[in-house]
């Protein structure tokens, strides 16, 4: 079953998921490209805008815990449509001058939009885990990660283009929000919710014969999730691993303009090329990650850990050397973006492959919280460093150094993943026998 091709309906489902994720990510990365314009309009300092970025991410991460629990109990399709609309309505309102005429209004809309961004994370990956088998999940995950990566690139582009219009920066938020008011209803009418566990080899046969995997998460199950040692390593690495993403995404364009003295166009282009390199890397590492996990699951955490550590080297180079040739600069930036993307799809596939079907929404919500702590802390870390008299150079290099700690934590998963994976497969074998002949309703 794991080698079967994806049905057309599942391909269209993935396309819709990719589209909705893309536009939500566009919204997330508009603000970093207009920091100076926001500071000027609202008459606040740049550091205050950094705290807006932190509030946006952290509120969404906390809310995602609730969505994660609901994901493991109720219809994921309905929840996904709801959370997308919850995120996009305030995004659209951010583009209305009456609503965001004050800094407080802008902050409120950003926080509300963060709820949607936080909710889509556990819902999307829970759905993917039941659409793809364990041997192909990393490639499916890469599709979503690429959508987010391209969204990272398009957000600043939308922000830059909006600044050239009479309407100003608010137009970017309107353009980012509108498409999901079309995609979300299409998803609601077209997509069928997959049965939980249908891609797991141990129980797939029973489900195909008409059995129903009716197990649902309980609050007490969170203890089981946290007691899984591989889960702990994969979760904890997210804090140091995502601080660089929080700092780089929010402060890099400003850094290249004010420290490296690049033009607005070049500064934006550096970030866009970093995103392109990241997207290319996600495709490459997803393919390799699937092969590695198939060969030996224990190698997957090593692949993630050593990969992200290696990615710090080209990052240090393009952040600290003012290359005379833009061609060389862009080459280092693209290479850096590609290398630091190594853990992306493989880490998420590890979660899917060591957690029960009814736990996956919750584990991804916790994962989102840990990652968001890093991403949310990132802009604030930058603001704190600058407020205390630190330099942009120190801020950026400190952030990149956090990837070294992230890599070390990843590597620890080598010692635990085989046992945790075996325990989950053993449980599914037992449940396959239990659900055979079970009543055909929840």
C-alpha positions as a Markdown table, in Angstrom:
| # | Residue | x | y | z |
|---|---|---|---|---|
| 1 | Unk | 0.0 | 0.0 | 0.0 |
| 2 | Unk | 2.8 | 2.4 | 0.8 |
| 3 | Unk | 4.0 | 2.2 | -2.8 |
| 4 | Unk | 0.6 | 3.0 | -4.4 |
| 5 | Unk | 0.2 | 6.2 | -6.3 |
| 6 | Unk | -1.7 | 9.1 | -4.8 |
| 7 | Unk | -5.3 | 9.2 | -6.1 |
| 8 | Unk | -6.3 | 12.3 | -8.1 |
| 9 | Unk | -8.7 | 13.4 | -5.3 |
| 10 | Unk | -5.8 | 13.4 | -2.8 |
| 11 | Unk | -3.6 | 15.4 | -5.2 |
| 12 | Unk | -6.3 | 18.1 | -5.6 |
| 13 | Unk | -6.7 | 18.0 | -1.8 |
| 14 | Unk | -3.0 | 18.6 | -1.4 |
| 15 | Unk | -3.1 | 21.5 | -3.9 |
| 16 | Unk | -5.8 | 23.2 | -2.0 |
| 17 | Unk | -3.9 | 22.7 | 1.3 |
| 18 | Unk | -0.8 | 24.1 | -0.4 |
| 19 | Unk | -2.7 | 27.1 | -1.7 |
| 20 | Unk | -4.3 | 28.0 | 1.7 |
| 21 | Unk | -1.0 | 27.6 | 3.5 |
| 22 | Unk | 0.8 | 29.7 | 0.9 |
| 23 | Unk | -1.5 | 32.8 | 1.4 |
| 24 | Unk | -1.5 | 32.5 | 5.2 |
| 25 | Unk | 2.3 | 32.5 | 5.1 |
| 26 | Unk | 2.3 | 35.5 | 2.7 |
| 27 | Unk | 0.5 | 37.4 | 5.4 |
| 28 | Unk | 2.9 | 36.3 | 8.1 |
| 29 | Unk | 5.9 | 37.8 | 6.2 |
| 30 | Unk | 4.5 | 41.1 | 5.0 |
| 31 | Unk | 5.3 | 43.0 | 8.2 |
| 32 | Unk | 9.1 | 42.5 | 8.2 |
| 33 | Unk | 9.3 | 44.2 | 4.8 |
| 34 | Unk | 7.5 | 47.3 | 5.9 |
| 35 | Unk | 9.0 | 47.8 | 9.4 |
| 36 | Unk | 10.4 | 51.3 | 8.7 |
| 37 | Unk | 7.1 | 52.4 | 7.1 |
| 38 | Unk | 5.1 | 51.2 | 10.0 |
| 39 | Unk | 7.4 | 52.9 | 12.5 |
| 40 | Unk | 7.1 | 56.2 | 10.6 |
| 41 | Unk | 3.3 | 56.1 | 10.2 |
| 42 | Unk | 2.6 | 55.1 | 13.8 |
| 43 | Unk | 5.5 | 57.1 | 15.2 |
| 44 | Unk | 6.9 | 54.2 | 17.2 |
| 45 | Unk | 10.4 | 52.8 | 17.2 |
| 46 | Unk | 11.4 | 49.7 | 15.1 |
| 47 | Unk | 11.8 | 47.7 | 18.3 |
| 48 | Unk | 8.1 | 48.1 | 19.0 |
| 49 | Unk | 7.2 | 46.6 | 15.6 |
| 50 | Unk | 9.4 | 43.7 | 16.6 |
| 51 | Unk | 7.2 | 43.0 | 19.6 |
| 52 | Unk | 4.2 | 43.0 | 17.3 |
| 53 | Unk | 5.8 | 40.1 | 15.3 |
| 54 | Unk | 6.3 | 38.2 | 18.6 |
| 55 | Unk | 2.8 | 38.7 | 19.7 |
| 56 | Unk | 1.4 | 37.5 | 16.3 |
| 57 | Unk | 3.3 | 34.2 | 16.5 |
| 58 | Unk | 3.0 | 33.4 | 20.2 |
| 59 | Unk | -0.7 | 34.0 | 20.4 |
| 60 | Unk | -1.3 | 31.7 | 17.4 |
| 61 | Unk | 0.9 | 29.1 | 18.9 |
| 62 | Unk | -1.0 | 29.0 | 22.2 |
| 63 | Unk | -4.3 | 28.8 | 20.4 |
| 64 | Unk | -3.0 | 25.9 | 18.2 |
| 65 | Unk | -2.9 | 23.7 | 21.3 |
| 66 | Unk | -6.7 | 23.9 | 21.5 |
| 67 | Unk | -7.0 | 23.3 | 17.7 |
| 68 | Unk | -4.6 | 20.3 | 18.0 |
| 69 | Unk | -6.8 | 18.7 | 20.6 |
| 70 | Unk | -9.9 | 19.4 | 18.6 |
| 71 | Unk | -8.2 | 18.0 | 15.5 |
| 72 | Unk | -7.8 | 14.6 | 17.2 |
| 73 | Unk | -11.4 | 14.4 | 18.2 |
| 74 | Unk | -13.6 | 16.1 | 15.5 |
| 75 | Unk | -13.8 | 16.7 | 11.7 |
| 76 | Unk | -10.6 | 18.1 | 10.5 |
| 77 | Unk | -12.1 | 19.4 | 7.3 |
| 78 | Unk | -14.6 | 21.6 | 9.1 |
| 79 | Unk | -12.0 | 22.8 | 11.6 |
| 80 | Unk | -9.6 | 23.7 | 8.8 |
| 81 | Unk | -12.1 | 25.8 | 6.9 |
| 82 | Unk | -13.0 | 27.6 | 10.1 |
| 83 | Unk | -9.5 | 28.4 | 11.2 |
| 84 | Unk | -8.5 | 29.7 | 7.7 |
| 85 | Unk | -11.4 | 32.1 | 7.8 |
| 86 | Unk | -10.6 | 33.1 | 11.4 |
| 87 | Unk | -7.1 | 34.0 | 10.2 |
| 88 | Unk | -8.0 | 35.8 | 7.0 |
| 89 | Unk | -10.9 | 38.0 | 8.1 |
| 90 | Unk | -8.6 | 40.1 | 10.4 |
| 91 | Unk | -5.9 | 40.0 | 7.7 |
| 92 | Unk | -8.3 | 41.6 | 5.3 |
| 93 | Unk | -9.3 | 44.1 | 7.9 |
| 94 | Unk | -5.6 | 45.0 | 8.4 |
| 95 | Unk | -5.9 | 46.6 | 5.0 |
| 96 | Unk | -8.7 | 48.9 | 6.0 |
| 97 | Unk | -7.4 | 52.3 | 7.2 |
| 98 | Unk | -10.3 | 52.8 | 9.6 |
| 99 | Unk | -9.4 | 49.6 | 11.4 |
| 100 | Unk | -5.6 | 50.0 | 11.5 |
| 101 | Unk | -5.5 | 53.8 | 11.8 |
| 102 | Unk | -3.8 | 53.4 | 15.2 |
| 103 | Unk | -0.9 | 51.2 | 16.3 |
| 104 | Unk | -3.2 | 49.5 | 18.7 |
| 105 | Unk | -5.6 | 48.6 | 15.9 |
| 106 | Unk | -2.8 | 47.2 | 13.8 |
| 107 | Unk | -1.5 | 45.1 | 16.8 |
| 108 | Unk | -5.1 | 43.7 | 17.5 |
| 109 | Unk | -5.5 | 42.6 | 13.8 |
| 110 | Unk | -2.1 | 41.0 | 13.8 |
| 111 | Unk | -2.8 | 39.0 | 16.9 |
| 112 | Unk | -6.2 | 37.8 | 15.6 |
| 113 | Unk | -4.6 | 36.8 | 12.3 |
| 114 | Unk | -2.1 | 34.7 | 14.3 |
| 115 | Unk | -4.9 | 32.6 | 15.5 |
| 116 | Unk | -5.6 | 31.3 | 12.0 |
| 117 | Unk | -1.9 | 30.7 | 11.3 |
| 118 | Unk | -1.5 | 28.7 | 14.5 |
| 119 | Unk | -4.6 | 26.6 | 13.9 |
| 120 | Unk | -3.8 | 25.5 | 10.4 |
| 121 | Unk | -0.5 | 23.8 | 11.5 |
| 122 | Unk | -1.8 | 20.8 | 13.4 |
| 123 | Unk | -4.9 | 20.4 | 11.1 |
| 124 | Unk | -2.8 | 20.3 | 7.9 |
| 125 | Unk | -0.3 | 17.7 | 9.2 |
| 126 | Unk | -2.9 | 15.5 | 10.8 |
| 127 | Unk | -4.6 | 15.3 | 7.4 |
| 128 | Unk | -1.4 | 14.6 | 5.6 |
| 129 | Unk | -0.6 | 11.7 | 8.0 |
| 130 | Unk | -3.8 | 9.9 | 6.8 |
| 131 | Unk | -3.3 | 10.7 | 3.1 |
| 132 | Unk | 0.3 | 9.4 | 2.8 |
| 133 | Unk | 2.1 | 6.3 | 4.0 |
| 134 | Unk | 5.2 | 6.4 | 6.2 |
| 135 | Unk | 7.5 | 6.0 | 3.2 |
| 136 | Unk | 6.2 | 9.0 | 1.4 |
| 137 | Unk | 5.2 | 11.4 | 4.1 |
| 138 | Unk | 8.3 | 13.6 | 3.9 |
| 139 | Unk | 7.7 | 14.3 | 0.2 |
| 140 | Unk | 4.0 | 15.3 | 1.0 |
| 141 | Unk | 5.1 | 17.4 | 3.9 |
| 142 | Unk | 7.6 | 19.1 | 1.6 |
| 143 | Unk | 4.8 | 20.4 | -0.6 |
| 144 | Unk | 3.4 | 22.3 | 2.4 |
| 145 | Unk | 6.8 | 23.4 | 3.5 |
| 146 | Unk | 7.5 | 24.7 | 0.0 |
| 147 | Unk | 4.2 | 26.6 | 0.1 |
| 148 | Unk | 5.4 | 28.2 | 3.3 |
| 149 | Unk | 8.8 | 28.9 | 1.9 |
| 150 | Unk | 7.4 | 30.6 | -1.2 |
| 151 | Unk | 5.0 | 32.5 | 1.1 |
| 152 | Unk | 8.1 | 33.7 | 3.0 |
| 153 | Unk | 9.4 | 35.1 | -0.3 |
| 154 | Unk | 6.1 | 36.5 | -1.6 |
| 155 | Unk | 5.2 | 38.3 | 1.6 |
| 156 | Unk | 8.0 | 40.9 | 1.4 |
| 157 | Unk | 7.4 | 41.2 | -2.4 |
| 158 | Unk | 3.7 | 42.0 | -1.7 |
| 159 | Unk | 4.8 | 44.5 | 0.9 |
| 160 | Unk | 7.3 | 46.2 | -1.4 |
| 161 | Unk | 4.8 | 46.4 | -4.3 |
| 162 | Unk | 2.1 | 47.8 | -2.1 |
| 163 | Unk | 4.4 | 50.6 | -1.0 |
| 164 | Unk | 4.7 | 51.7 | -4.7 |
| 165 | Unk | 0.9 | 52.2 | -4.9 |
| 166 | Unk | -1.2 | 55.1 | -3.7 |
| 167 | Unk | -3.0 | 52.9 | -1.2 |
| 168 | Unk | 0.3 | 52.0 | 0.5 |
| 169 | Unk | 1.3 | 49.0 | 2.6 |
| 170 | Unk | -2.3 | 48.0 | 3.6 |
| 171 | Unk | -2.9 | 46.8 | 0.1 |
| 172 | Unk | -0.5 | 43.9 | 0.7 |
| 173 | Unk | -2.7 | 42.4 | 3.5 |
| 174 | Unk | -5.8 | 42.7 | 1.3 |
| 175 | Unk | -4.1 | 40.8 | -1.6 |
| 176 | Unk | -2.9 | 38.1 | 0.8 |
| 177 | Unk | -6.3 | 37.5 | 2.3 |
| 178 | Unk | -8.7 | 37.5 | -0.6 |
| 179 | Unk | -7.6 | 34.2 | -2.3 |
| 180 | Unk | -8.4 | 32.1 | 0.7 |
| 181 | Unk | -12.0 | 33.3 | 0.7 |
| 182 | Unk | -12.2 | 31.3 | -2.6 |
| 183 | Unk | -9.9 | 28.4 | -1.6 |
| 184 | Unk | -11.6 | 27.6 | 1.8 |
| 185 | Unk | -15.1 | 27.1 | 0.3 |
| 186 | Unk | -13.6 | 25.0 | -2.5 |
| 187 | Unk | -11.9 | 22.8 | 0.1 |
| 188 | Unk | -15.2 | 22.6 | 2.1 |
| 189 | Unk | -17.2 | 21.4 | -0.9 |
| 190 | Unk | -14.7 | 19.2 | -2.6 |
| 191 | Unk | -12.5 | 17.4 | 0.0 |
| 192 | Unk | -13.6 | 14.2 | 1.8 |
| 193 | Unk | -12.1 | 13.7 | 5.2 |
| 194 | Unk | -9.8 | 10.7 | 5.3 |
| 195 | Unk | -10.3 | 7.9 | 7.8 |
| 196 | Unk | -7.8 | 8.1 | 10.6 |
| 197 | Unk | -5.1 | 5.4 | 10.4 |
| 198 | Unk | -5.9 | 4.4 | 6.8 |
| 199 | Unk | -2.3 | 4.7 | 5.7 |
| 200 | Unk | -0.8 | 2.7 | 8.5 |
| 201 | Unk | 0.2 | -0.8 | 7.2 |
| 202 | Unk | -0.8 | -2.5 | 10.5 |
| 203 | Unk | -4.5 | -1.4 | 10.3 |
| 204 | Unk | -5.0 | -0.5 | 6.7 |
| 205 | Unk | -6.3 | -4.0 | 5.8 |
| 206 | Unk | -8.9 | -3.9 | 8.5 |
| 207 | Unk | -10.1 | -0.4 | 7.5 |
| 208 | Unk | -10.3 | -1.5 | 3.8 |
| 209 | Unk | -12.6 | -4.3 | 4.9 |
| 210 | Unk | -14.9 | -1.8 | 6.6 |
| 211 | Unk | -13.5 | -1.5 | 10.1 |
| 212 | Unk | -13.3 | 1.9 | 11.7 |
| 213 | Unk | -10.4 | 3.2 | 13.7 |
| 214 | Unk | -12.5 | 4.9 | 16.4 |
| 215 | Unk | -9.8 | 5.7 | 19.0 |
| 216 | Unk | -9.7 | 9.4 | 20.0 |
| 217 | Unk | -7.4 | 11.3 | 22.2 |
| 218 | Unk | -8.1 | 12.0 | 25.9 |
| 219 | Unk | -6.5 | 14.7 | 28.0 |
| 220 | Unk | -4.6 | 12.0 | 29.9 |
| 221 | Unk | -2.9 | 11.0 | 26.7 |
| 222 | Unk | -0.8 | 14.1 | 26.8 |
| 223 | Unk | 1.4 | 12.3 | 29.4 |
| 224 | Unk | 2.0 | 9.5 | 26.8 |
| 225 | Unk | 3.0 | 12.1 | 24.2 |
| 226 | Unk | 5.5 | 13.8 | 26.4 |
| 227 | Unk | 6.9 | 10.5 | 27.8 |
| 228 | Unk | 7.9 | 9.6 | 24.3 |
| 229 | Unk | 11.6 | 10.5 | 24.4 |
| 230 | Unk | 12.0 | 11.0 | 20.6 |
| 231 | Unk | 9.0 | 13.4 | 20.8 |
| 232 | Unk | 10.8 | 15.4 | 23.5 |
| 233 | Unk | 14.0 | 15.8 | 21.5 |
| 234 | Unk | 12.1 | 16.7 | 18.3 |
| 235 | Unk | 10.0 | 19.3 | 20.3 |
| 236 | Unk | 12.7 | 20.9 | 22.4 |
| 237 | Unk | 15.0 | 21.5 | 19.4 |
| 238 | Unk | 12.3 | 23.8 | 18.0 |
| 239 | Unk | 13.1 | 26.6 | 20.4 |
| 240 | Unk | 16.8 | 27.1 | 19.5 |
| 241 | Unk | 16.1 | 26.0 | 16.0 |
| 242 | Unk | 13.4 | 28.6 | 15.3 |
| 243 | Unk | 15.0 | 31.6 | 17.0 |
| 244 | Unk | 17.1 | 32.2 | 13.9 |
| 245 | Unk | 14.0 | 32.0 | 11.7 |
| 246 | Unk | 12.3 | 34.6 | 13.9 |
| 247 | Unk | 15.3 | 36.9 | 13.8 |
| 248 | Unk | 16.2 | 36.4 | 10.1 |
| 249 | Unk | 12.6 | 36.7 | 8.8 |
| 250 | Unk | 11.9 | 39.9 | 10.8 |
| 251 | Unk | 15.2 | 41.7 | 10.8 |
| 252 | Unk | 17.2 | 40.6 | 7.8 |
| 253 | Unk | 15.9 | 43.2 | 5.3 |
| 254 | Unk | 16.5 | 46.0 | 7.8 |
| 255 | Unk | 20.0 | 44.4 | 8.6 |
| 256 | Unk | 21.1 | 44.4 | 4.9 |
| 257 | Unk | 19.9 | 47.9 | 4.4 |
| 258 | Unk | 21.4 | 49.5 | 7.5 |
| 259 | Unk | 24.5 | 47.4 | 8.1 |
| 260 | Unk | 25.5 | 46.0 | 4.8 |
| 261 | Unk | 24.3 | 49.2 | 3.0 |
| 262 | Unk | 22.5 | 47.3 | 0.3 |
| 263 | Unk | 19.6 | 49.0 | -1.5 |
| 264 | Unk | 16.0 | 48.2 | -0.7 |
| 265 | Unk | 15.8 | 46.1 | -3.8 |
| 266 | Unk | 19.0 | 44.1 | -3.1 |
| 267 | Unk | 18.1 | 43.6 | 0.6 |
| 268 | Unk | 14.7 | 42.2 | -0.4 |
| 269 | Unk | 16.3 | 40.1 | -3.1 |
| 270 | Unk | 18.8 | 38.5 | -0.6 |
| 271 | Unk | 15.8 | 37.3 | 1.4 |
| 272 | Unk | 14.0 | 36.1 | -1.6 |
| 273 | Unk | 16.9 | 34.1 | -2.8 |
| 274 | Unk | 17.3 | 32.6 | 0.7 |
| 275 | Unk | 13.7 | 31.5 | 0.4 |
| 276 | Unk | 14.3 | 30.0 | -3.1 |
| 277 | Unk | 17.2 | 28.1 | -1.8 |
| 278 | Unk | 15.1 | 26.9 | 1.1 |
| 279 | Unk | 12.3 | 25.7 | -1.3 |
| 280 | Unk | 14.9 | 23.8 | -3.4 |
| 281 | Unk | 16.3 | 22.2 | -0.3 |
| 282 | Unk | 12.9 | 21.1 | 0.9 |
| 283 | Unk | 12.3 | 19.1 | -2.3 |
| 284 | Unk | 15.8 | 17.6 | -2.2 |
| 285 | Unk | 15.9 | 16.7 | 1.5 |
| 286 | Unk | 12.4 | 15.3 | 1.5 |
| 287 | Unk | 13.4 | 12.8 | -1.2 |
| 288 | Unk | 16.6 | 11.9 | 0.7 |
| 289 | Unk | 14.8 | 11.9 | 4.1 |
| 290 | Unk | 12.3 | 9.3 | 2.9 |
| 291 | Unk | 15.1 | 7.1 | 1.6 |
| 292 | Unk | 17.0 | 7.4 | 4.9 |
| 293 | Unk | 14.0 | 6.6 | 7.1 |
| 294 | Unk | 13.2 | 3.6 | 4.9 |
| 295 | Unk | 16.8 | 2.4 | 5.2 |
| 296 | Unk | 17.1 | 2.9 | 9.0 |
| 297 | Unk | 14.9 | 5.2 | 11.1 |
| 298 | Unk | 17.8 | 5.9 | 13.5 |
| 299 | Unk | 19.6 | 7.8 | 10.7 |
| 300 | Unk | 16.8 | 10.3 | 10.3 |
| 301 | Unk | 17.6 | 12.4 | 13.5 |
| 302 | Unk | 21.3 | 12.3 | 12.5 |
| 303 | Unk | 20.4 | 13.6 | 9.1 |
| 304 | Unk | 18.5 | 16.5 | 10.6 |
| 305 | Unk | 21.1 | 17.4 | 13.2 |
| 306 | Unk | 24.3 | 17.4 | 11.2 |
| 307 | Unk | 22.4 | 19.1 | 8.3 |
| 308 | Unk | 21.3 | 22.1 | 10.3 |
| 309 | Unk | 24.7 | 22.5 | 11.9 |
| 310 | Unk | 26.4 | 22.5 | 8.5 |
| 311 | Unk | 24.0 | 25.2 | 7.4 |
| 312 | Unk | 25.4 | 27.7 | 9.9 |
| 313 | Unk | 28.7 | 28.0 | 7.9 |
| 314 | Unk | 27.3 | 29.6 | 4.7 |
| 315 | Unk | 25.0 | 31.8 | 6.9 |
| 316 | Unk | 27.9 | 33.2 | 8.8 |
| 317 | Unk | 29.6 | 34.0 | 5.5 |
| 318 | Unk | 26.8 | 36.0 | 3.8 |
| 319 | Unk | 25.9 | 37.8 | 7.0 |
| 320 | Unk | 29.5 | 39.0 | 7.7 |
| 321 | Unk | 31.2 | 39.4 | 4.4 |
| 322 | Unk | 30.2 | 42.3 | 2.1 |
| 323 | Unk | 30.8 | 40.6 | -1.2 |
| 324 | Unk | 31.7 | 42.8 | -4.1 |
| 325 | Unk | 30.0 | 40.5 | -6.5 |
| 326 | Unk | 26.3 | 40.2 | -6.1 |
| 327 | Unk | 26.5 | 36.9 | -8.0 |
| 328 | Unk | 28.7 | 35.4 | -5.3 |
| 329 | Unk | 26.5 | 36.9 | -2.6 |
| 330 | Unk | 23.4 | 35.4 | -4.0 |
| 331 | Unk | 25.1 | 32.1 | -4.5 |
| 332 | Unk | 26.1 | 31.9 | -0.8 |
| 333 | Unk | 22.6 | 33.0 | 0.3 |
| 334 | Unk | 20.9 | 30.3 | -1.9 |
| 335 | Unk | 23.3 | 27.6 | -0.6 |
| 336 | Unk | 22.6 | 28.7 | 3.0 |
| 337 | Unk | 18.9 | 28.6 | 2.5 |
| 338 | Unk | 19.1 | 25.1 | 1.0 |
| 339 | Unk | 21.3 | 23.6 | 3.7 |
| 340 | Unk | 19.4 | 24.9 | 6.7 |
| 341 | Unk | 16.2 | 23.4 | 5.3 |
| 342 | Unk | 17.5 | 19.8 | 5.9 |
| 343 | Unk | 15.3 | 19.0 | 9.0 |
| 344 | Unk | 12.1 | 20.5 | 7.7 |
| 345 | Unk | 10.1 | 17.6 | 6.1 |
| 346 | Unk | 12.1 | 14.8 | 7.8 |
| 347 | Unk | 11.4 | 16.1 | 11.4 |
| 348 | Unk | 7.6 | 16.2 | 10.7 |
| 349 | Unk | 7.7 | 12.8 | 9.1 |
| 350 | Unk | 9.4 | 11.5 | 12.3 |
| 351 | Unk | 6.4 | 12.8 | 14.3 |
| 352 | Unk | 4.0 | 11.0 | 12.1 |
| 353 | Unk | 5.9 | 7.8 | 12.2 |
| 354 | Unk | 6.2 | 7.5 | 16.0 |
| 355 | Unk | 2.8 | 8.8 | 17.2 |
| 356 | Unk | -0.6 | 7.2 | 17.1 |
| 357 | Unk | -3.1 | 8.4 | 14.5 |
| 358 | Unk | -5.3 | 10.0 | 17.2 |
| 359 | Unk | -2.3 | 11.9 | 18.7 |
| 360 | Unk | -1.0 | 13.5 | 15.6 |
| 361 | Unk | -3.0 | 16.7 | 15.7 |
| 362 | Unk | -1.9 | 17.3 | 19.3 |
| 363 | Unk | 1.8 | 16.5 | 18.7 |
| 364 | Unk | 1.9 | 18.9 | 15.8 |
| 365 | Unk | 0.1 | 21.6 | 17.9 |
| 366 | Unk | 2.8 | 21.2 | 20.6 |
| 367 | Unk | 5.5 | 21.2 | 17.9 |
| 368 | Unk | 4.0 | 24.4 | 16.6 |
| 369 | Unk | 4.1 | 25.9 | 20.1 |
| 370 | Unk | 7.7 | 25.0 | 20.6 |
| 371 | Unk | 8.7 | 26.3 | 17.1 |
| 372 | Unk | 6.6 | 29.4 | 17.6 |
| 373 | Unk | 8.3 | 30.1 | 20.9 |
| 374 | Unk | 11.5 | 30.3 | 18.9 |
| 375 | Unk | 10.0 | 32.3 | 16.1 |
| 376 | Unk | 8.1 | 34.5 | 18.4 |
| 377 | Unk | 11.0 | 35.1 | 20.7 |
| 378 | Unk | 13.2 | 35.9 | 17.7 |
| 379 | Unk | 11.8 | 39.4 | 16.8 |
| 380 | Unk | 11.8 | 40.2 | 20.6 |
| 381 | Unk | 15.3 | 38.9 | 21.0 |
| 382 | Unk | 16.4 | 41.3 | 18.3 |
| 383 | Unk | 14.5 | 44.1 | 19.9 |
| 384 | Unk | 16.1 | 43.4 | 23.3 |
| 385 | Unk | 19.6 | 43.1 | 21.9 |
| 386 | Unk | 19.2 | 46.4 | 20.1 |
| 387 | Unk | 17.6 | 48.1 | 23.2 |
| 388 | Unk | 20.5 | 47.0 | 25.4 |
| 389 | Unk | 23.0 | 48.6 | 23.0 |
| 390 | Unk | 23.9 | 45.5 | 21.0 |
| 391 | Unk | 24.6 | 45.7 | 17.3 |
| 392 | Unk | 22.7 | 44.2 | 14.4 |
| 393 | Unk | 25.8 | 42.2 | 13.6 |
| 394 | Unk | 25.8 | 40.5 | 17.1 |
| 395 | Unk | 22.0 | 40.0 | 16.9 |
| 396 | Unk | 22.2 | 38.1 | 13.5 |
| 397 | Unk | 25.3 | 36.0 | 14.4 |
| 398 | Unk | 23.8 | 35.1 | 17.8 |
| 399 | Unk | 20.6 | 33.9 | 16.1 |
| 400 | Unk | 22.5 | 31.7 | 13.6 |
| 401 | Unk | 24.5 | 30.1 | 16.4 |
| 402 | Unk | 21.3 | 28.8 | 17.9 |
| 403 | Unk | 21.2 | 26.3 | 15.1 |
| 404 | Unk | 24.2 | 24.5 | 16.5 |
| 405 | Unk | 22.3 | 23.8 | 19.8 |
| 406 | Unk | 19.3 | 22.7 | 17.7 |
| 407 | Unk | 21.4 | 20.2 | 15.7 |
| 408 | Unk | 22.9 | 18.7 | 18.9 |
| 409 | Unk | 19.4 | 18.1 | 20.3 |
| 410 | Unk | 18.3 | 16.5 | 17.0 |
| 411 | Unk | 21.2 | 14.0 | 17.1 |
| 412 | Unk | 20.0 | 12.7 | 20.5 |
| 413 | Unk | 17.0 | 11.3 | 18.8 |
| 414 | Unk | 19.3 | 8.6 | 17.3 |
| 415 | Unk | 19.3 | 6.8 | 20.6 |
| 416 | Unk | 15.5 | 6.7 | 21.1 |
| 417 | Unk | 13.6 | 6.6 | 17.8 |
| 418 | Unk | 13.9 | 2.9 | 17.1 |
| 419 | Unk | 12.3 | 2.0 | 20.4 |
| 420 | Unk | 9.5 | 4.6 | 20.1 |
| 421 | Unk | 8.7 | 3.6 | 16.6 |
| 422 | Unk | 8.6 | -0.1 | 17.5 |
| 423 | Unk | 6.3 | 0.6 | 20.5 |
| 424 | Unk | 3.8 | 2.5 | 18.2 |
| 425 | Unk | 3.8 | -0.3 | 15.5 |
| 426 | Unk | 3.2 | -2.9 | 18.2 |
| 427 | Unk | 0.2 | -1.0 | 19.5 |
| 428 | Unk | -1.2 | -0.7 | 16.0 |
| 429 | Unk | -0.9 | -4.4 | 15.4 |
| 430 | Unk | -2.9 | -5.0 | 18.6 |
| 431 | Unk | -5.5 | -2.5 | 17.6 |
| 432 | Unk | -5.9 | -4.1 | 14.1 |
| 433 | Unk | -7.1 | -7.2 | 15.9 |
| 434 | Unk | -9.4 | -5.1 | 18.1 |
| 435 | Unk | -11.2 | -3.2 | 15.3 |
| 436 | Unk | -11.8 | -6.1 | 13.1 |
| 437 | Unk | -15.5 | -6.7 | 13.2 |
| 438 | Unk | -16.0 | -3.5 | 15.2 |
| 439 | Unk | -19.3 | -1.5 | 14.8 |
| 440 | Unk | -19.2 | 0.6 | 11.6 |
| 441 | Unk | -19.8 | 4.0 | 13.2 |
| 442 | Unk | -18.1 | 6.3 | 15.7 |
